[in-house]
């Protein structure tokens, strides 16, 4: 094969490599820029949540506002609500904290308007035998709020419904609960008109009396967007450097052949 036949092929190969390198550079650069936008969004979200957590409590949304709730606008909002607990309808949800293995205790609270809001009254430790699912309480009556009860006022952080995770699914039939899916809990208990959120109660008298320990909500958002952006930009620079080296090497080869 002659040298003249090799040069066009070598030139075509360099053009193809340059085109591929350009596409990869543009893709990596775009991903890095997207992560910077995500970083700004995450910082703004963290700031909004911090403001909600430390704000004065407002009345928990009533049934008319439930369809308008969203995690971005309402999660971690400090709220208050009054009513009475449906005693005997507790649901224990597996919890693993730095305090050990135990349960979140979710109890339905009947509001004055007849709507029901699940309240996470707090954390209790598992017994000496470790975690074990508790017997399911009996199904609620057709109108569970009609019986009345002792009035209580609860303040805490509003949390939107948690759905089952990918690794462990709630098993209502066996009373195994791994997430605070209040809609699924309500269906399992036969409760009507349950809010699409629950309230993480603040620390209160229950803890002093040996009851659930409230006020343990952890407000934390993973924020690795800057690391991701730097990684994508570094890959883009590596591609640009490799392309520059190929072009320079090709020019040297052409000079040597000349």
N, C-alpha and C positions, 0 to 999 in steps of 0.2 A: 504493500500500500504506500502510495507516495505521500510526501510531506504536504503537498497541496491539498490532498483529500482529507488529511488529518486536521488541518487548520479550521475549515468550516465546521467540522463536527465538534472540535474543541470549542469554537466560538458559540455554536448553538447550545452546547452543554452549559457554558458560562451564563448565557442569557437565561436559560431555564432555571438555573440555580439562583440567579439574581431575582427572577420573578417570584420564585417560591420564598426566597428570603424576605422580599418585600411584603408578601402576604402575611408571613409569620410575624414580621415586625409590626405591621399594622394591627394584627389581631392581638398580640401581647400588649401593645401600647393602649389599645382600646379597653382591654380588660383592666389594666392598671388605672386608667382614667375612670372607668366605671366604679372601681373600688374606692376611689377618692370621693366620688359622689355618694356612695354608700356610707363612707365614713362621716360625711357631713350630715347625712340623714340620721345616722345612729347617734351622733353627738346631740343633735337637736331633740331626738326622742328621749335620751337620757335626761336632758335638761327639763323637758316637759314633765317627765315622770317624777323627778326630784321635786318639782314645784307642787305636783299633786300630793305627794306623800306628806309634805310638810304643811299643806294648806289646812285651813279650818274645815271640819267636816260639814258636808252638805247632805240634804235629805237623799236617801237612796232612791234611784229611779223607780217610778211606779210602772204598772203594766202598760200604760199608754206609750211609754218611752222605750220599752224593751226592744221593739224592732229597729230602733235607731242606734243602738249601742254598738260600739266597735272597740276592738282591743287597742288600736292606736290612739283613739280619742278618750277612752274611759278606763282602761286597765290601770290599777293602782290608785284610783281616785279615792280620797278619804271621804267616807260616808257615815251616816248614822241612820238608824231605823228603830222603831218601837213596835212592840207587840208582845207575844208570848211564845215560849218554846213548846213544840209538840214532844213532850217527854215520852220516852220509850221508843222514839223513832230515830235514834242515833245511828249513824253509819260510820264505821271506822275504816279509814283509808291508810294503807301502808305508807309509812314515812321513815326516811333514813336521814337523821340529822347528826350534827357533831355531838349531840346529847345521847345518841344511841338509836337503836331500832324501836319503833313504836307506831303510833297511829295519829292521824288527824281525826278529830271527832267532829263530824258534820251533823248539825241538828236543824231541822226545819223550824223556821220562825214565822208564825202567822202575823201578818200586819193588820192594821185596823181596816184596810180596804178589802181584806179577805185573800189577798195574794200571799204566796209563800216564798220566802227567801231562805236558801240554805246558808247557815252560818258555820264557818269553821271556828269552833270555840277554842281550838288549840291542840297542843300535842300532849299525849300521854305515853309513857314508856310501856313497852311490851313486858309481860310477866317474866318470871324466871325461866320459863320454858321457851322463851323466844316468841317470835311473831307467829300468830295463828289466826285465821279468819274467825270472826265472831258469828254466833247464830244470828240469822236474819230476824229483824223485828217483825211483828205481825203486820199485815197489810193495813193501810190507813182506811178509815171510814170514808163514806161517800163525801161527807163534808167535815173534814178533820178539824177545821177551825171553829166549829160550832160549840165545842165543849168548853172553850175558854181556858184560861190559865193565869199564872202569875205574871203581871206586866214587867217587861224588861226593856231597857234601852241599850242598844249595842252600837259602838263606834268601831270602825276598822277600815281596811282597804278592800275596795271592790275588785274582784278578779273575774274575768270572763271564763266561761265554762272550759274545763280541761277535757280533752278527748283522750281516748285510750292510746297508749304509745304503740310503736311497732313491735317492740320486744315482748311486752307483756300486755295482754288484753284483759280488761275487766271481765269477770265472770259473775254476772248478777245472780244466776241460778244457784251458785255456790256461795254467794256473799263474799267473793274475793274482789276487792277494790284496790287498784293500784294508782288510779288518777281520780281527781275530784270532778268527775263527770256528773254534774248535778242533774242533767236531763235524764241520763240513764238511771241514776239513783231514784229520781222521782217516779220513773216508769216502774221500776222494781218495787217501789213502796206504794204505788197506786195513788200518788199525790197529784192533785190538779193545779193548774195555774202557777207553776214554779218559775221563778225568775231565771233568765239565762246567764246568771252570774251567781257567785257566792261572795260572802264577806269574811275576810280574815280578821277575826276579832282582835282588838287590842288586848294587852295584858290587863287582867282585872281581878276581881275577888275570887274567881273560881280557882285560880292557881294557889291562892293562900289557903283555900279550903280543901286542897288536895285534888281539885278537878283539873281539867285541861289547861295547859299553859299557853296563853295567847301571846300575841305580839312578836311572833317569831318569823314573820314574813321576810324573806330574803329578796331584796330588790337588786338584781344583778343582770346585766346584759353583756353577753360576749361581744367583744369589740376588737376583732383582728383585722379589720379592713386595711389599716395602714401597713401591716405586715404583708398582706396579700398584694397591695398596690406596689410596694417595693419589690416583691418577688416578680410580678409581671413586668415591671419596668426593667429589672435586671435581666430577665430573659430577652426582652426586646433589645437591650444594649448588646447582649451576647450575640444575638443574630446579626445585628448591625456590624459588630466587630468581625464576625466570621465572614460576612459578605465582603467587607472591605479587604480582608486578607486574601480572599479568592480573587478579587479584582486586581489587587496589587501583584499577586503571583502570576496572574494571566498576562499582565503587562510586562513583567520581567521575562516571561517565556517568549513573548513576541519580540522583545528587544534582543534576546539572545539568538533567536532564529534569524533576525535581520542581520 
